[in-house]
Amino acid sequence: MILTVDSDIELIRKSGKLAGQVLEHIASLVQPGITTWELDLAAEKAIRDGGAQPTFKGYRNFPCTICASVNEEVVHGIPNRSKTLKEGDVISLDIGVTFSKKVDGKNFDFIGDTALTVPVGQISPRLEKLLADTKASLYAAIEASRAGNTLDDIGGAIEDIAKRNDYGIVRDYGGHGIGPNYHEDPFIFNYRTGSKVKLKPGMVIAVEPMFNQGGDRVRTKSDGWTVVTQDYKPSAHFEHSLLITEGRPEILTKRPNEVIS
């Protein structure tokens, strides 16, 4: 999506701001003993209380408000009443927030899409490093997301950090344009592909690196949604929605207490 109308830009800013607020809120609830179902209920309440709709709920029949992916689960984990978090786990929380407007009888959606991976209690130093490096790759990708740069500049910024730290890169999933159809072109790989597609002011994209402690390969479980690492080693996932400008990109989904490094 390329936004040129001021009212549209303000609406996507509103979506992104609420998404960041809700993600920070549910991340603060993560502790040993809580279920992913409880986190989902808290997220849905916060989104609806904010006057928005949960983007994911009902999207391609996804049943919940958030994706909650634990340990070897990479993305698209389905919250579950019996999935209780334990000391030493890590959990990726991925949310989408939608505000809509009607033009000539047709709904247009403006979406904030964001994710982060957080520890459950105390985690191992190796897991701490996985989370820190994946988060650092997101910020490197954001810095590369400037008008005139290419999609390969984004993918390369992510790939360099993965290679330097010997992580597997999730190659089957990545970032994307974001708009009324939620996932739109361009697809944004988390590694170099040779793409010369250039970023333009007004583009709205979601950048989302995913690093595995083991190899690159992933598979989808029998529920049709949950993606896990093939070797069952832990994974981390961080994401922000960005508005491309003439200068540094605007981080639409920045969390209220987030420190950008």
MIDOSE-1310 file (N, C-alpha, C; in nm, 2 decimals, decimal comma, always signed):
residues 261
milt	+0,08/-0,12/+0,00/+0,00/+0,00/+0,00/+0,09/+0,12/+0,00; +0,06/+0,22/-0,08/+0,12/+0,35/-0,08/+0,01/+0,45/-0,04; +0,04/+0,52/+0,07/-0,06/+0,62/+0,13/-0,02/+0,76/+0,08; -0,12/+0,83/+0,03/-0,10/+0,97/-0,01/-0,20/+1,07/+0,06
vdsd	-0,30/+1,01/+0,11/-0,41/+1,10/+0,17/-0,38/+1,11/+0,32; -0,38/+1,23/+0,37/-0,35/+1,26/+0,51/-0,43/+1,18/+0,61; -0,56/+1,17/+0,58/-0,65/+1,10/+0,67/-0,62/+0,95/+0,68; -0,58/+0,90/+0,57/-0,54/+0,76/+0,57/-0,41/+0,74/+0,65
ieli	-0,32/+0,83/+0,64/-0,19/+0,82/+0,71/-0,22/+0,83/+0,86; -0,31/+0,92/+0,90/-0,35/+0,93/+1,04/-0,41/+0,80/+1,09; -0,49/+0,74/+1,01/-0,56/+0,62/+1,05/-0,47/+0,50/+1,07; -0,37/+0,49/+0,98/-0,27/+0,38/+1,00/-0,18/+0,41/+1,12
rksg	-0,15/+0,54/+1,14/-0,08/+0,57/+1,27/-0,16/+0,53/+1,39; -0,29/+0,55/+1,39/-0,38/+0,52/+1,50/-0,37/+0,37/+1,52; -0,38/+0,29/+1,41/-0,37/+0,14/+1,42/-0,24/+0,10/+1,48; -0,13/+0,16/+1,43/+0,00/+0,12/+1,48/+0,02/+0,15/+1,62
klag	-0,02/+0,27/+1,66/-0,01/+0,31/+1,80/-0,08/+0,22/+1,90; -0,20/+0,18/+1,87/-0,28/+0,09/+1,95/-0,21/-0,05/+1,95; -0,16/-0,09/+1,84/-0,10/-0,22/+1,83/+0,02/-0,23/+1,92; +0,10/-0,12/+1,92/+0,22/-0,11/+2,01/+0,18/-0,11/+2,16
qvle	+0,08/-0,04/+2,19/+0,03/-0,03/+2,33/-0,02/-0,17/+2,38; -0,10/-0,24/+2,29/-0,15/-0,37/+2,33/-0,04/-0,47/+2,34; +0,05/-0,47/+2,25/+0,16/-0,57/+2,26/+0,24/-0,55/+2,39; +0,27/-0,42/+2,42/+0,35/-0,40/+2,54/+0,27/-0,45/+2,66
hias	+0,14/-0,43/+2,66/+0,05/-0,47/+2,77/+0,05/-0,62/+2,79; +0,03/-0,69/+2,68/+0,03/-0,84/+2,70/+0,16/-0,90/+2,73; +0,27/-0,84/+2,68/+0,40/-0,88/+2,71/+0,43/-0,87/+2,86; +0,37/-0,76/+2,92/+0,39/-0,74/+3,06/+0,32/-0,85/+3,15
lvqp	+0,23/-0,92/+3,09/+0,15/-1,03/+3,16/+0,22/-1,16/+3,16; +0,32/-1,17/+3,07/+0,39/-1,30/+3,06/+0,47/-1,34/+3,18; +0,44/-1,45/+3,24/+0,51/-1,51/+3,35/+0,48/-1,66/+3,36; +0,56/-1,73/+3,44/+0,53/-1,87/+3,45/+0,39/-1,89/+3,51
gitt	+0,31/-1,99/+3,45/+0,18/-2,02/+3,50/+0,07/-1,96/+3,42; +0,09/-1,86/+3,34/-0,02/-1,80/+3,26/-0,03/-1,89/+3,14; -0,15/-1,89/+3,08/-0,18/-1,97/+2,96/-0,18/-1,87/+2,84; -0,15/-1,93/+2,73/-0,16/-1,84/+2,60/-0,30/-1,80/+2,58
weld	-0,40/-1,88/+2,62/-0,54/-1,84/+2,61/-0,57/-1,71/+2,69; -0,51/-1,70/+2,81/-0,53/-1,58/+2,89/-0,47/-1,46/+2,83; -0,36/-1,48/+2,76/-0,29/-1,37/+2,69/-0,38/-1,32/+2,57; -0,44/-1,42/+2,51/-0,52/-1,39/+2,39/-0,65/-1,31/+2,44
laae	-0,71/-1,35/+2,55/-0,83/-1,28/+2,60/-0,79/-1,14/+2,63; -0,68/-1,12/+2,70/-0,64/-0,98/+2,74/-0,61/-0,90/+2,62; -0,55/-0,96/+2,51/-0,52/-0,88/+2,39/-0,65/-0,84/+2,32; -0,75/-0,93/+2,31/-0,87/-0,90/+2,24/-0,95/-0,79/+2,32
kair	-0,95/-0,80/+2,45/-1,02/-0,69/+2,53/-0,96/-0,56/+2,51; -0,82/-0,55/+2,51/-0,75/-0,42/+2,49/-0,78/-0,36/+2,36; -0,78/-0,45/+2,25/-0,80/-0,40/+2,12/-0,94/-0,35/+2,10; -1,04/-0,42/+2,15/-1,18/-0,38/+2,13/-1,21/-0,26/+2,22
dgga	-1,14/-0,25/+2,34/-1,16/-0,13/+2,43/-1,10/-0,01/+2,36; -1,00/-0,03/+2,27/-0,95/+0,08/+2,20/-1,02/+0,12/+2,08; -1,14/+0,06/+2,05/-1,23/+0,09/+1,94/-1,19/+0,03/+1,81; -1,10/-0,07/+1,82/-1,05/-0,14/+1,69/-1,10/-0,28/+1,69
qptf	-1,06/-0,35/+1,58/-1,09/-0,49/+1,56/-0,96/-0,57/+1,56; -0,96/-0,69/+1,62/-0,84/-0,78/+1,61/-0,82/-0,83/+1,46; -0,72/-0,79/+1,40/-0,69/-0,83/+1,26/-0,69/-0,98/+1,23; -0,63/-1,05/+1,32/-0,61/-1,19/+1,30/-0,73/-1,28/+1,31
kgyr	-0,82/-1,24/+1,40/-0,93/-1,32/+1,44/-1,03/-1,33/+1,32; -1,04/-1,46/+1,27/-1,12/-1,48/+1,15/-1,05/-1,47/+1,02; -0,92/-1,42/+1,02/-0,84/-1,40/+0,90/-0,81/-1,54/+0,85; -0,86/-1,58/+0,73/-0,84/-1,71/+0,68/-0,87/-1,82/+0,78
nfpc	-0,98/-1,79/+0,86/-1,03/-1,88/+0,97/-0,94/-1,89/+1,09; -0,84/-1,81/+1,10/-0,76/-1,82/+1,22/-0,85/-1,79/+1,34; -0,84/-1,87/+1,45/-0,95/-1,86/+1,56/-0,92/-1,76/+1,67; -0,81/-1,70/+1,67/-0,77/-1,62/+1,79/-0,73/-1,47/+1,75
tica	-0,70/-1,39/+1,86/-0,66/-1,26/+1,84/-0,51/-1,24/+1,81; -0,43/-1,32/+1,89/-0,29/-1,31/+1,87/-0,23/-1,45/+1,82; -0,11/-1,44/+1,77/-0,03/-1,56/+1,75/+0,06/-1,57/+1,87; +0,06/-1,69/+1,93/+0,14/-1,71/+2,05/+0,23/-1,83/+2,03
svne	+0,36/-1,81/+2,00/+0,44/-1,92/+1,95/+0,55/-1,94/+2,06; +0,56/-2,06/+2,11/+0,65/-2,09/+2,23/+0,76/-2,18/+2,19; +0,88/-2,14/+2,23/+1,01/-2,21/+2,21/+1,03/-2,24/+2,06; +1,02/-2,37/+2,02/+1,05/-2,41/+1,88/+0,94/-2,37/+1,78
evvh	+0,83/-2,31/+1,83/+0,72/-2,26/+1,75/+0,77/-2,12/+1,69; +0,77/-2,11/+1,56/+0,83/-1,99/+1,50/+0,73/-1,88/+1,49; +0,61/-1,91/+1,42/+0,50/-1,81/+1,40/+0,37/-1,89/+1,40; +0,26/-1,81/+1,41/+0,13/-1,86/+1,39/+0,08/-1,96/+1,50
gipn	+0,14/-1,96/+1,61/+0,09/-2,05/+1,72/-0,04/-2,01/+1,77; -0,13/-2,11/+1,78/-0,27/-2,08/+1,82/-0,28/-2,08/+1,98; -0,33/-1,98/+2,04/-0,35/-1,98/+2,18/-0,44/-2,09/+2,23; -0,41/-2,14/+2,34/-0,47/-2,27/+2,39/-0,49/-2,26/+2,54
rskt	-0,61/-2,31/+2,59/-0,64/-2,31/+2,73/-0,54/-2,39/+2,81; -0,49/-2,49/+2,75/-0,40/-2,59/+2,82/-0,25/-2,56/+2,80; -0,22/-2,45/+2,72/-0,08/-2,42/+2,69/-0,03/-2,32/+2,80; +0,03/-2,38/+2,91/+0,08/-2,30/+3,02/+0,23/-2,27/+3,01
lkeg	+0,26/-2,14/+3,02/+0,40/-2,11/+3,01/+0,48/-2,15/+3,13; +0,61/-2,19/+3,11/+0,70/-2,24/+3,21/+0,82/-2,15/+3,22; +0,88/-2,15/+3,34/+1,01/-2,08/+3,36/+1,11/-2,13/+3,26; +1,18/-2,04/+3,19/+1,28/-2,08/+3,09/+1,23/-2,08/+2,95
dvis	+1,09/-2,07/+2,93/+1,04/-2,07/+2,79/+1,07/-1,93/+2,73; +1,05/-1,92/+2,60/+1,04/-1,79/+2,53/+0,91/-1,80/+2,45; +0,84/-1,68/+2,44/+0,72/-1,68/+2,36/+0,72/-1,56/+2,27; +0,68/-1,59/+2,14/+0,66/-1,48/+2,04/+0,52/-1,44/+2,04
ldig	+0,49/-1,31/+2,06/+0,36/-1,26/+2,06/+0,34/-1,17/+1,94; +0,25/-1,20/+1,85/+0,23/-1,13/+1,73/+0,08/-1,09/+1,72; +0,06/-0,96/+1,70/-0,08/-0,90/+1,70/-0,10/-0,81/+1,58; -0,23/-0,80/+1,54/-0,27/-0,71/+1,44/-0,39/-0,63/+1,49
vtfs	-0,39/-0,50/+1,46/-0,50/-0,41/+1,50/-0,55/-0,34/+1,38; -0,68/-0,34/+1,36/-0,75/-0,28/+1,24/-0,85/-0,17/+1,28; -0,83/-0,06/+1,22/-0,93/+0,05/+1,21/-0,97/+0,05/+1,06; -1,10/+0,07/+1,04/-1,15/+0,08/+0,90/-1,23/+0,21/+0,88
kkvd	-1,23/+0,24/+0,75/-1,32/+0,35/+0,71/-1,39/+0,31/+0,58; -1,51/+0,37/+0,56/-1,60/+0,33/+0,45/-1,59/+0,44/+0,35; -1,57/+0,40/+0,22/-1,56/+0,49/+0,11/-1,65/+0,43/+0,00; -1,76/+0,51/-0,04/-1,85/+0,46/-0,14/-1,90/+0,32/-0,11
gknf	-1,93/+0,30/+0,02/-1,99/+0,17/+0,06/-1,89/+0,06/+0,08; -1,76/+0,08/+0,06/-1,66/-0,02/+0,07/-1,57/+0,00/+0,18; -1,54/-0,10/+0,26/-1,45/-0,09/+0,38/-1,31/-0,09/+0,33; -1,23/+0,00/+0,39/-1,08/+0,00/+0,37/-1,02/-0,02/+0,51
dfig	-0,93/-0,12/+0,52/-0,87/-0,15/+0,65/-0,73/-0,08/+0,66; -0,70/-0,04/+0,78/-0,57/+0,02/+0,81/-0,52/-0,06/+0,93; -0,41/-0,12/+0,91/-0,36/-0,23/+1,01/-0,23/-0,20/+1,06; -0,22/-0,22/+1,19/-0,09/-0,22/+1,26/-0,05/-0,36/+1,30
dtal	+0,07/-0,40/+1,25/+0,11/-0,54/+1,27/+0,25/-0,54/+1,34; +0,26/-0,61/+1,45/+0,38/-0,61/+1,53/+0,40/-0,73/+1,61; +0,52/-0,76/+1,64/+0,55/-0,88/+1,72/+0,68/-0,86/+1,80; +0,70/-0,94/+1,91/+0,82/-0,95/+1,98/+0,83/-1,08/+2,05
tvpv	+0,95/-1,12/+2,09/+0,97/-1,25/+2,16/+1,02/-1,21/+2,30; +0,96/-1,27/+2,40/+0,99/-1,23/+2,54/+1,02/-1,36/+2,62; +1,10/-1,34/+2,72/+1,14/-1,45/+2,81/+1,02/-1,48/+2,91; +1,02/-1,60/+2,95/+0,92/-1,64/+3,06/+1,01/-1,66/+3,18
gqis	+1,01/-1,57/+3,28/+1,10/-1,58/+3,39/+1,25/-1,57/+3,35; +1,33/-1,65/+3,41/+1,47/-1,65/+3,38/+1,50/-1,75/+3,26; +1,57/-1,71/+3,16/+1,61/-1,79/+3,05/+1,76/-1,81/+3,04; +1,81/-1,90/+2,96/+1,95/-1,92/+2,95/+2,02/-1,81/+2,88
prle	+2,15/-1,79/+2,91/+2,22/-1,68/+2,84/+2,22/-1,70/+2,68; +2,22/-1,82/+2,64/+2,21/-1,85/+2,49/+2,08/-1,80/+2,43; +1,97/-1,83/+2,51/+1,84/-1,78/+2,46/+1,83/-1,63/+2,47; +1,89/-1,57/+2,57/+1,89/-1,42/+2,58/+1,96/-1,36/+2,46
klla	+2,07/-1,42/+2,42/+2,15/-1,37/+2,30/+2,06/-1,39/+2,17; +1,99/-1,50/+2,16/+1,91/-1,52/+2,04/+1,81/-1,41/+2,03; +1,74/-1,38/+2,14/+1,64/-1,27/+2,14/+1,71/-1,13/+2,11; +1,82/-1,11/+2,18/+1,88/-0,98/+2,16/+1,93/-0,96/+2,01
dtka	+1,99/-1,06/+1,95/+2,04/-1,05/+1,82/+1,92/-1,04/+1,71; +1,81/-1,11/+1,74/+1,70/-1,10/+1,65/+1,64/-0,96/+1,65; +1,63/-0,91/+1,77/+1,58/-0,77/+1,79/+1,67/-0,67/+1,72; +1,81/-0,69/+1,74/+1,90/-0,60/+1,67/+1,89/-0,61/+1,52
slya	+1,86/-0,72/+1,47/+1,84/-0,73/+1,32/+1,72/-0,66/+1,28; +1,61/-0,65/+1,36/+1,49/-0,57/+1,32/+1,53/-0,42/+1,31; +1,61/-0,37/+1,41/+1,65/-0,23/+1,41/+1,74/-0,20/+1,29; +1,83/-0,30/+1,26/+1,91/-0,28/+1,14/+1,83/-0,27/+1,01
aiea	+1,73/-0,36/+1,01/+1,64/-0,36/+0,89/+1,56/-0,23/+0,88; +1,52/-0,18/+1,00/+1,44/-0,05/+1,00/+1,53/+0,06/+0,95; +1,66/+0,06/+0,99/+1,75/+0,17/+0,94/+1,77/+0,16/+0,79; +1,76/+0,04/+0,74/+1,78/+0,02/+0,59/+1,66/+0,05/+0,51
srag	+1,54/+0,07/+0,58/+1,42/+0,09/+0,51/+1,39/+0,24/+0,48; +1,47/+0,29/+0,39/+1,47/+0,43/+0,35/+1,43/+0,44/+0,20; +1,36/+0,54/+0,17/+1,32/+0,56/+0,03/+1,45/+0,56/-0,06; +1,44/+0,49/-0,17/+1,55/+0,48/-0,26/+1,63/+0,35/-0,24
ntld	+1,63/+0,30/-0,12/+1,70/+0,17/-0,09/+1,61/+0,06/-0,15; +1,67/-0,06/-0,16/+1,60/-0,18/-0,22/+1,56/-0,28/-0,11; +1,47/-0,37/-0,15/+1,43/-0,48/-0,06/+1,55/-0,56/-0,02; +1,65/-0,57/-0,10/+1,77/-0,64/-0,07/+1,85/-0,57/+0,04
digg	+1,84/-0,44/+0,05/+1,91/-0,37/+0,16/+1,85/-0,41/+0,29; +1,72/-0,43/+0,30/+1,65/-0,48/+0,42/+1,70/-0,62/+0,45; +1,68/-0,71/+0,35/+1,72/-0,85/+0,37/+1,86/-0,87/+0,41; +1,95/-0,79/+0,34/+2,09/-0,80/+0,37/+2,13/-0,76/+0,51
aied	+2,06/-0,65/+0,56/+2,09/-0,61/+0,70/+2,05/-0,72/+0,80; +1,94/-0,79/+0,77/+1,90/-0,90/+0,86/+2,00/-1,02/+0,85; +2,03/-1,05/+0,72/+2,11/-1,17/+0,70/+2,25/-1,15/+0,76; +2,31/-1,03/+0,75/+2,44/-1,01/+0,81/+2,45/-1,05/+0,95
iakr	+2,35/-1,01/+1,03/+2,35/-1,04/+1,17/+2,33/-1,19/+1,20; +2,24/-1,25/+1,12/+2,22/-1,39/+1,14/+2,35/-1,47/+1,11; +2,42/-1,44/+1,00/+2,54/-1,51/+0,96/+2,65/-1,49/+1,06; +2,66/-1,36/+1,11/+2,77/-1,33/+1,21/+2,75/-1,41/+1,34
ndyg	+2,63/-1,45/+1,37/+2,60/-1,52/+1,49/+2,56/-1,66/+1,48; +2,57/-1,71/+1,35/+2,55/-1,85/+1,32/+2,41/-1,90/+1,35; +2,31/-1,82/+1,31/+2,17/-1,85/+1,33/+2,11/-1,90/+1,20; +2,01/-1,99/+1,21/+1,93/-2,02/+1,10/+1,83/-1,91/+1,07
ivrd	+1,81/-1,88/+0,94/+1,72/-1,78/+0,90/+1,59/-1,84/+0,84; +1,47/-1,80/+0,89/+1,35/-1,86/+0,84/+1,33/-1,80/+0,70; +1,33/-1,89/+0,61/+1,32/-1,85/+0,47/+1,18/-1,86/+0,40; +1,10/-1,94/+0,47/+0,96/-1,96/+0,41/+0,86/-1,84/+0,45
yggh	+0,90/-1,76/+0,54/+0,82/-1,65/+0,59/+0,90/-1,52/+0,60; +0,84/-1,41/+0,59/+0,91/-1,28/+0,60/+0,82/-1,16/+0,61; +0,87/-1,05/+0,58/+0,79/-0,93/+0,59/+0,71/-0,91/+0,47; +0,63/-0,80/+0,46/+0,53/-0,78/+0,36/+0,48/-0,64/+0,36
gigp	+0,42/-0,60/+0,24/+0,34/-0,48/+0,24/+0,22/-0,50/+0,32; +0,16/-0,40/+0,37/+0,04/-0,41/+0,46/-0,07/-0,31/+0,42; -0,19/-0,36/+0,41/-0,30/-0,28/+0,36/-0,43/-0,35/+0,38; -0,53/-0,31/+0,30/-0,66/-0,37/+0,31/-0,67/-0,52/+0,30
nyhe	-0,58/-0,58/+0,23/-0,57/-0,73/+0,22/-0,48/-0,79/+0,32; -0,43/-0,71/+0,42/-0,34/-0,74/+0,52/-0,20/-0,78/+0,47; -0,19/-0,89/+0,41/-0,06/-0,93/+0,34/-0,06/-0,88/+0,20; +0,02/-0,79/+0,16/+0,03/-0,74/+0,03/+0,17/-0,74/-0,02
dpfi	+0,19/-0,72/-0,15/+0,32/-0,71/-0,21/+0,38/-0,58/-0,16; +0,51/-0,57/-0,14/+0,61/-0,67/-0,18/+0,63/-0,77/-0,06; +0,67/-0,89/-0,09/+0,72/-0,99/+0,01/+0,86/-0,94/+0,04; +0,90/-0,94/+0,17/+1,03/-0,89/+0,21/+1,11/-1,01/+0,27
fnyr	+1,20/-1,06/+0,20/+1,28/-1,17/+0,25/+1,38/-1,12/+0,36; +1,41/-1,22/+0,45/+1,50/-1,19/+0,55/+1,65/-1,22/+0,52; +1,68/-1,22/+0,39/+1,81/-1,25/+0,34/+1,82/-1,19/+0,20; +1,94/-1,19/+0,14/+1,95/-1,13/+0,01/+1,90/-1,22/-0,10
tgsk	+1,83/-1,16/-0,19/+1,78/-1,24/-0,31/+1,82/-1,18/-0,44; +1,88/-1,06/-0,43/+1,91/-0,99/-0,55/+1,81/-0,89/-0,59; +1,70/-0,87/-0,51/+1,59/-0,78/-0,54/+1,64/-0,64/-0,55; +1,60/-0,57/-0,66/+1,63/-0,43/-0,68/+1,50/-0,35/-0,67
vklk	+1,39/-0,40/-0,62/+1,27/-0,33/-0,60/+1,30/-0,22/-0,49; +1,27/-0,09/-0,53/+1,30/+0,02/-0,45/+1,18/+0,06/-0,36; +1,22/+0,11/-0,24/+1,12/+0,17/-0,15/+1,08/+0,31/-0,19; +0,95/+0,34/-0,17/+0,91/+0,47/-0,21/+0,83/+0,54/-0,09
pgmv	+0,84/+0,67/-0,08/+0,77/+0,74/+0,03/+0,62/+0,70/+0,02; +0,56/+0,68/+0,13/+0,42/+0,65/+0,14/+0,39/+0,50/+0,15; +0,49/+0,41/+0,12/+0,48/+0,27/+0,13/+0,46/+0,23/+0,28; +0,38/+0,14/+0,30/+0,36/+0,08/+0,44/+0,40/-0,07/+0,43
iave	+0,50/-0,10/+0,51/+0,56/-0,24/+0,51/+0,57/-0,29/+0,65; +0,56/-0,42/+0,67/+0,60/-0,49/+0,79/+0,73/-0,56/+0,77; +0,82/-0,53/+0,86/+0,95/-0,60/+0,86/+0,96/-0,69/+0,97; +0,99/-0,82/+0,95/+0,99/-0,92/+1,06/+1,09/-1,03/+1,05
pmfn	+1,21/-1,01/+1,10/+1,31/-1,11/+1,10/+1,27/-1,22/+1,20; +1,31/-1,35/+1,16/+1,29/-1,47/+1,24/+1,42/-1,55/+1,24; +1,48/-1,56/+1,35/+1,61/-1,64/+1,36/+1,58/-1,77/+1,44; +1,65/-1,88/+1,40/+1,64/-2,00/+1,47/+1,78/-2,03/+1,54
qggd	+1,78/-2,09/+1,65/+1,90/-2,13/+1,72/+1,97/-2,24/+1,64; +1,89/-2,32/+1,56/+1,95/-2,42/+1,48/+1,95/-2,39/+1,34; +1,89/-2,48/+1,26/+1,89/-2,47/+1,11/+1,78/-2,38/+1,06; +1,78/-2,36/+0,93/+1,68/-2,27/+0,86/+1,54/-2,34/+0,85
rvrt	+1,54/-2,47/+0,84/+1,42/-2,54/+0,80/+1,30/-2,54/+0,90; +1,18/-2,52/+0,85/+1,06/-2,52/+0,94/+0,96/-2,61/+0,87; +0,85/-2,64/+0,95/+0,74/-2,71/+0,90/+0,61/-2,67/+0,97; +0,50/-2,69/+0,91/+0,37/-2,66/+0,97/+0,31/-2,78/+1,03
ksdg	+0,26/-2,76/+1,15/+0,20/-2,87/+1,23/+0,06/-2,90/+1,17; +0,00/-3,01/+1,22/-0,12/-3,06/+1,17/-0,24/-2,97/+1,19; -0,23/-2,87/+1,28/-0,34/-2,77/+1,30/-0,35/-2,68/+1,18; -0,25/-2,69/+1,09/-0,26/-2,60/+0,97/-0,21/-2,46/+0,99
wtvv	-0,16/-2,43/+1,11/-0,12/-2,29/+1,13/+0,02/-2,29/+1,20; +0,04/-2,36/+1,30/+0,16/-2,34/+1,38/+0,29/-2,39/+1,31; +0,38/-2,30/+1,29/+0,51/-2,33/+1,22/+0,61/-2,35/+1,33; +0,68/-2,47/+1,31/+0,79/-2,51/+1,41/+0,92/-2,53/+1,34
tqdy	+1,03/-2,52/+1,41/+1,16/-2,55/+1,35/+1,17/-2,70/+1,33; +1,23/-2,74/+1,22/+1,25/-2,88/+1,19/+1,33/-2,96/+1,29; +1,42/-2,89/+1,35/+1,51/-2,95/+1,45/+1,46/-2,93/+1,59; +1,35/-2,86/+1,61/+1,29/-2,84/+1,74/+1,38/-2,75/+1,83
kpsa	+1,47/-2,67/+1,77/+1,54/-2,57/+1,85/+1,47/-2,44/+1,85; +1,49/-2,36/+1,95/+1,41/-2,24/+1,97/+1,43/-2,14/+1,86; +1,32/-2,05/+1,85/+1,32/-1,95/+1,74/+1,28/-1,82/+1,81; +1,31/-1,71/+1,74/+1,27/-1,57/+1,79/+1,22/-1,49/+1,67
hfeh	+1,13/-1,40/+1,70/+1,06/-1,32/+1,60/+1,03/-1,18/+1,65; +1,07/-1,08/+1,57/+1,04/-0,94/+1,61/+0,99/-0,87/+1,48; +0,89/-0,78/+1,50/+0,83/-0,72/+1,38/+0,78/-0,58/+1,42; +0,80/-0,49/+1,32/+0,73/-0,36/+1,33/+0,67/-0,32/+1,19
slli	+0,57/-0,24/+1,19/+0,51/-0,18/+1,07/+0,57/-0,05/+1,05; +0,61/-0,01/+0,93/+0,68/+0,11/+0,90/+0,61/+0,19/+0,79; +0,62/+0,32/+0,80/+0,58/+0,41/+0,69/+0,70/+0,46/+0,63; +0,72/+0,44/+0,50/+0,84/+0,49/+0,44/+0,83/+0,64/+0,41
tegr	+0,93/+0,72/+0,44/+0,92/+0,86/+0,43/+1,04/+0,90/+0,34; +1,06/+1,03/+0,33/+1,18/+1,09/+0,26/+1,31/+1,07/+0,34; +1,29/+1,05/+0,47/+1,41/+1,03/+0,55/+1,40/+0,89/+0,62; +1,43/+0,89/+0,76/+1,42/+0,77/+0,83/+1,27/+0,72/+0,83
peil	+1,25/+0,59/+0,83/+1,11/+0,54/+0,83/+1,04/+0,57/+0,96; +0,91/+0,59/+0,96/+0,84/+0,61/+1,08/+0,79/+0,47/+1,13; +0,83/+0,44/+1,25/+0,79/+0,32/+1,32/+0,65/+0,33/+1,37; +0,55/+0,28/+1,30/+0,41/+0,30/+1,33/+0,37/+0,22/+1,46
tkrp	+0,44/+0,11/+1,48/+0,39/+0,02/+1,60/+0,49/+0,03/+1,72; +0,56/+0,14/+1,73/+0,65/+0,16/+1,84/+0,58/+0,14/+1,97; +0,63/+0,07/+2,06/+0,57/+0,05/+2,19/+0,60/+0,17/+2,28; +0,51/+0,20/+2,38/+0,53/+0,33/+2,46/+0,66/+0,33/+2,53
nevi	+0,71/+0,22/+2,58/+0,84/+0,22/+2,66/+0,95/+0,16/+2,58; +0,94/+0,14/+2,45/+1,04/+0,08/+2,37/+1,16/+0,18/+2,35; +1,28/+0,13/+2,37/+1,40/+0,21/+2,34/+1,46/+0,16/+2,21; +1,46/+0,24/+2,11/+1,51/+0,20/+1,98/+1,67/+0,21/+1,98
s	+1,73/+0,10/+1,95/+1,88/+0,10/+1,96/+1,93/+0,09/+1,82
